[in-house]
Amino acid sequence: MDLSPNVGGDEQALLDLEFLASEPYTAFVFSSTEQALRIRRYLYERDLCEFSPPYGRLLRDQGRVVGLLAILDGAELTRCRLKATIALAKSGLLAEDPALGARLRLAGQTLLKLRPDDFYISRVAAADSERRRGLGSDLVRRAEHEARARGCPRVALEVSPVGTAAIRLYGREGYQEIDAREAHDPLTGRSLRYLHLAKTLS
């Protein structure tokens, strides 16, 4: 199987897998699926997402998209999120929903604070039709391989407590919980909680 940042004609497959991987965040932040898709598309088309190539990579099996992995180091993540924040502020998209900016800030409080030399797994997703093939473990190990090649001493990620299969996967791969953060939006009554997991590389 081939893992590549070359999206080619599979842009929609990447966006669909990213949407699948980000469901808890999306449900907390956005007022509607349409709003979430519009903002993601806006950032993606400007290469401002942490899942845009080269950070976002598609896993293909004989040319067929079967998974997504988005990875970057702590310094890259900081730059990426800063650029995305500035672009959204200038776009006018946040003005359409005055509470959206507040929810984005609340969601940000649940995310990891990385060191510049940390390696961050931003997104891992396998297509629904490809479940139980071990693709999640394969993608995590590929992330760790790149982290070692780049001299990063630690791999870190967030996972929602509702993602029990993902939590089991990361546990099998040697990840341990280092923190947990939660945010609550009083206007909508929604909550977002993430477990922070990390693995020190030998």
C-alpha positions in Angstrom: 0.0 0.0 0.0 1.1 3.5 -0.8 0.9 6.5 1.5 1.3 9.8 -0.4 0.6 13.5 -0.2 -0.3 13.4 -3.9 -4.1 13.7 -3.7 -4.6 13.8 -7.5 -8.2 13.3 -8.3 -9.1 12.0 -4.8 -9.6 15.3 -3.1 -13.2 14.5 -2.1 -12.0 11.2 -0.6 -9.5 13.1 1.5 -12.2 15.6 2.7 -14.7 12.8 3.4 -12.1 10.9 5.5 -11.1 14.0 7.3 -14.7 14.8 8.2 -15.1 11.3 9.6 -12.0 11.7 11.7 -13.1 15.0 13.1 -16.7 14.3 14.1 -16.5 15.2 17.8 -14.8 18.5 17.0 -17.2 19.3 14.2 -20.3 18.5 16.3 -19.1 20.9 19.0 -17.9 23.8 16.9 -20.2 24.2 13.9 -23.8 25.1 13.7 -24.5 22.7 10.8 -22.7 20.2 8.5 -23.0 22.8 5.7 -21.1 25.4 7.8 -18.4 22.9 8.7 -17.9 21.8 5.1 -17.8 25.4 3.8 -15.1 26.4 6.2 -13.1 23.3 5.7 -13.3 23.7 1.9 -12.2 27.4 2.3 -9.1 26.5 4.3 -8.3 23.4 2.2 -8.3 25.3 -1.1 -5.8 27.8 0.4 -3.5 25.0 1.8 -4.2 26.2 5.4 -5.4 23.0 7.0 -3.3 20.7 9.1 -4.8 17.9 6.9 -3.9 19.6 3.6 -0.9 18.1 1.7 1.9 17.7 2.5 0.6 17.0 6.0 -2.4 15.1 4.8 -1.6 11.9 3.0 -3.9 9.3 1.4 -3.3 5.6 1.8 -4.1 3.7 -1.4 -4.4 0.0 -2.0 -4.0 -0.7 -5.8 -5.0 2.9 -6.5 -8.1 2.8 -4.3 -8.2 5.2 -1.3 -8.5 3.3 1.9 -7.2 5.7 4.6 -6.0 9.1 5.6 -3.0 10.1 7.8 -2.3 13.8 8.7 1.0 14.3 10.5 3.2 17.3 11.3 5.7 18.4 13.9 4.9 20.9 16.7 6.4 23.9 14.9 4.6 23.2 11.7 1.3 22.8 13.6 1.7 26.1 15.3 2.4 27.9 12.0 -0.5 26.1 10.3 -3.1 27.0 13.0 -1.9 30.6 13.2 -2.3 31.0 9.4 -5.7 29.4 9.5 -6.9 31.6 12.3 -5.8 34.8 10.5 -7.3 33.6 7.2 -10.7 32.9 8.8 -10.7 36.2 10.7 -10.1 38.1 7.3 -12.6 35.9 5.3 -15.8 37.2 6.9 -17.0 33.6 7.4 -17.0 34.0 11.2 -19.3 37.0 10.9 -22.1 34.8 9.6 -22.3 33.1 13.0 -21.2 35.4 15.9 -20.9 32.4 18.3 -18.7 30.4 16.0 -15.5 32.2 16.9 -16.2 31.7 20.6 -16.7 27.9 20.1 -13.5 27.7 18.1 -11.6 29.3 21.0 -13.3 26.9 23.5 -12.4 23.9 21.3 -8.8 25.1 21.2 -8.7 24.8 24.9 -9.1 21.0 24.6 -6.2 20.5 22.3 -2.6 19.5 23.0 0.0 22.1 23.7 3.0 20.7 21.8 6.7 21.2 22.0 8.2 22.2 18.7 10.0 18.9 18.3 6.9 16.8 19.2 5.4 14.9 16.3 1.7 15.2 16.0 -0.8 12.8 14.6 -3.6 15.1 13.6 -5.9 12.7 11.7 -6.1 9.0 11.3 -9.0 7.5 9.4 -9.8 4.3 7.5 -12.6 4.1 5.0 -15.7 2.3 6.4 -15.4 -0.4 3.8 -11.8 -1.1 5.0 -12.3 -1.6 8.7 -10.7 -4.6 10.5 -7.8 -4.7 8.1 -5.3 -3.2 10.6 -5.1 0.0 8.6 -5.2 2.2 11.8 -2.1 0.4 13.3 -0.3 0.6 9.9 -0.9 4.4 9.7 0.2 5.0 13.3 3.4 3.0 12.7 4.1 5.0 9.5 3.7 8.2 11.5 6.2 6.9 14.1 8.6 5.9 11.3 8.6 9.5 10.0 8.9 10.9 13.5 12.1 8.9 14.0 13.4 9.9 10.6 12.9 13.6 11.6 14.5 13.2 15.0 11.3 13.8 17.0 11.5 12.2 20.4 7.7 12.0 21.1 4.5 11.3 19.1 1.3 12.9 20.5 -2.3 13.1 19.6 -5.8 13.7 20.9 -8.6 11.2 21.0 -12.3 11.6 22.0 -13.4 9.3 24.8 -16.3 8.2 22.5 -13.8 6.8 20.1 -13.4 3.5 22.0 -11.9 1.6 19.1 -9.3 4.3 18.6 -8.4 4.3 22.2 -7.9 0.6 22.1 -5.8 1.0 19.0 -3.5 3.6 20.6 -3.2 1.5 23.8 -2.0 -1.5 21.8 0.5 0.7 20.1 2.0 1.9 23.4 0.4 5.3 23.8 -0.4 6.5 27.3 -2.7 9.2 28.5 -0.8 12.3 29.7 -3.7 14.8 30.1 -7.4 15.4 29.4 -9.2 18.6 28.6 -12.9 19.5 28.3 -14.8 22.6 27.1 -18.5 23.4 27.6 -20.5 25.9 25.5 -23.2 27.4 27.6 -25.1 28.7 24.5 -25.6 25.3 22.9 -25.1 23.0 25.9 -22.5 21.1 23.9 -19.3 19.7 25.4 -16.1 18.6 23.9 -13.5 16.4 25.7 -10.2 15.0 24.4 -7.8 12.6 26.0 -4.2 13.6 25.3 -2.0 10.6 24.5 1.7 10.3 23.8 4.4 7.8 23.1 8.1 8.4 23.7 10.2 6.9 20.8 13.3 4.9 21.5 
